[in-house]
Amino acid sequence: MSTTADTLQIKPEKMDFRAYSISWNLTKRCNLNCDHCYLDASFRGGFRSDELDTDQCKRVIDQIAEVNPNAFLILTGGEPLLRPDIYELIRYAADKKFMVVLGTNGTLINKTNAQKIKEAGAHGVGISIDSMDAVKHNKFRGVSGAWEQSMEAFNILNEVGVDFLIQMSVSDMNYKEIPDVVAFTEKIGAIAFNLYFLVCTGRGQGNTDISNEAYEEALKMLYEQQMKYKGRLMINSKCAPQYKRVVYENDPDSVYTRTYSGGCPAGTHYSRISPEGNMTPCPFIEESIGNLKTSSFKELWDNSPLMIQLR
């Protein structure tokens, strides 16, 4: 049997860079004023003429379906519930067999729109809670009463029967509260907890990231919570590439080392759409690869030089 270099040469398979997850900022309108908002969203009453309209949004959804008919679509803002057509868009995407999640601050949730969200076919709702201290959360979110309204939203979603997850943006003021927020997440009946590490863009570009010591402590606490709630609650880190190292140091054979393999998904399996229709590799990369008013999703995903470079 020949063992020459020629016979051992294996032709590499083409990598599958399919768009699995798309985060869509449907609007810059928002009723809060969060310190860290990457979109620099604010309340600017009424319809914004620069946003994609309903028909344009549906056309983009059609184009995404051509690339991946089973896409995971996050409809967010700003505050997406400020768009009157949000339920129509959820239903349109759900009818395409997308997994649709609504990213909201939770303050506008009531029984009526919760029922509409459910009937439209959303798989769930993501709501941010940054502290179990109402004063701290409200300060971070820029509006008094935000914490109380979000708490009421959880009760309403449970009553109506809409799955929800809790998201937390880690900072110097709240990283020690990670175990408390995770415990609340399980207690209130959420299906998952996502811990986001601050990326200083948009209104948050002037913020100072947490110290190296606090960052390491936050990663360690996250791992401890994953072990504590294993099999009971899905716990994830977002925008924390160093987390895989922490997992490996604690257990080289952990399934989580595979979960966090492959690095950042921006441009390889993930992209973002802005309210104006600009497409970027992720919400924290502001460079547009093109606009969906004039180019198709497939064209930009397959052929953008920036996307290709990220692969």
Secondary structure as the mmCIF struct_conf table of DSSP 4:
data_model
#
loop_
_struct_conf.conf_type_id
_struct_conf.id
_struct_conf.beg_label_comp_id
_struct_conf.beg_label_asym_id
_struct_conf.beg_label_seq_id
_struct_conf.end_label_comp_id
_struct_conf.end_label_asym_id
_struct_conf.end_label_seq_id
HELX_RH_AL_P HELX_RH_AL_P1 ALA A 5 LEU A 8
HELX_LH_PP_P HELX_LH_PP_P1 LYS A 11 MET A 15
STRN STRN1 SER A 21 ASN A 25
BEND BEND1 LYS A 28 LYS A 28
STRN STRN2 ARG A 29 ARG A 29
BEND BEND2 ASN A 31 ASN A 31
TURN_TY1_P TURN_TY1_P1 ASP A 35 HIS A 36
TURN_TY1_P TURN_TY1_P2 TYR A 38 LEU A 39
STRN STRN3 SER A 42 SER A 42
BEND BEND3 GLY A 46 GLY A 46
TURN_TY1_P TURN_TY1_P3 SER A 49 ASP A 50
BEND BEND4 GLU A 51 GLU A 51
HELX_RH_AL_P HELX_RH_AL_P2 THR A 54 VAL A 67
TURN_TY1_P TURN_TY1_P4 PRO A 69 ASN A 70
STRN STRN4 PHE A 72 THR A 76
BEND BEND5 GLY A 77 GLY A 78
HELX_RH_3T_P HELX_RH_3T_P1 PRO A 80 LEU A 82
BEND BEND6 ARG A 83 ARG A 83
TURN_TY1_P TURN_TY1_P5 PRO A 84 ASP A 85
HELX_RH_AL_P HELX_RH_AL_P3 ILE A 86 ASP A 95
TURN_TY1_P TURN_TY1_P6 LYS A 96 LYS A 97
STRN STRN5 MET A 99 THR A 104
BEND BEND7 GLY A 106 GLY A 106
TURN_TY1_P TURN_TY1_P7 THR A 107 LEU A 108
HELX_RH_AL_P HELX_RH_AL_P4 LYS A 111 ALA A 120
TURN_TY1_P TURN_TY1_P8 GLY A 121 GLY A 121
BEND BEND8 HIS A 123 HIS A 123
STRN STRN6 GLY A 124 SER A 128
BEND BEND9 MET A 132 ASP A 133
HELX_RH_AL_P HELX_RH_AL_P5 ALA A 134 ARG A 141
TURN_TY1_P TURN_TY1_P9 GLY A 142 GLY A 142
BEND BEND10 VAL A 143 VAL A 143
TURN_TY1_P TURN_TY1_P10 SER A 144 GLY A 145
HELX_RH_AL_P HELX_RH_AL_P6 ALA A 146 VAL A 160
TURN_TY1_P TURN_TY1_P11 GLY A 161 GLY A 161
STRN STRN7 PHE A 164 VAL A 170
TURN_TY1_P TURN_TY1_P12 ASP A 172 ASN A 174
HELX_RH_3T_P HELX_RH_3T_P2 TYR A 175 GLU A 177
HELX_RH_AL_P HELX_RH_AL_P7 ILE A 178 ILE A 188
TURN_TY1_P TURN_TY1_P13 GLY A 189 GLY A 189
BEND BEND11 ILE A 191 ILE A 191
STRN STRN8 ALA A 192 PHE A 197
HELX_LH_PP_P HELX_LH_PP_P2 LEU A 198 LEU A 198
HELX_RH_3T_P HELX_RH_3T_P3 GLY A 202 GLY A 206
BEND BEND12 ASN A 207 ASN A 207
HELX_LH_PP_P HELX_LH_PP_P3 THR A 208 SER A 211
HELX_RH_AL_P HELX_RH_AL_P8 ASN A 212 LYS A 228
TURN_TY1_P TURN_TY1_P14 TYR A 229 ARG A 232
STRN STRN9 MET A 234 LYS A 238
BEND BEND13 CYS A 239 CYS A 239
TURN_TY1_P TURN_TY1_P15 PRO A 241 GLN A 242
HELX_RH_AL_P HELX_RH_AL_P9 TYR A 243 ASN A 250
TURN_TY1_P TURN_TY1_P16 PRO A 252 ASP A 253
HELX_RH_AL_P HELX_RH_AL_P10 VAL A 255 THR A 259
TURN_TY1_P TURN_TY1_P17 TYR A 260 GLY A 262
BEND BEND14 GLY A 263 GLY A 263
STRN STRN10 ALA A 266 ALA A 266
TURN_TY1_P TURN_TY1_P18 GLY A 267 HIS A 269
STRN STRN11 TYR A 270 ILE A 273
TURN_TY1_P TURN_TY1_P19 PRO A 275 GLU A 276
BEND BEND15 GLY A 277 GLY A 277
STRN STRN12 ASN A 278 THR A 280
BEND BEND16 PRO A 281 CYS A 282
TURN_TY1_P TURN_TY1_P20 PRO A 283 PHE A 284
STRN STRN13 GLY A 290 ASN A 291
TURN_TY1_P TURN_TY1_P21 LEU A 292 THR A 294
BEND BEND17 SER A 295 SER A 295
HELX_RH_AL_P HELX_RH_AL_P11 PHE A 297 ASN A 303
HELX_RH_AL_P HELX_RH_AL_P12 PRO A 305 LEU A 310
#
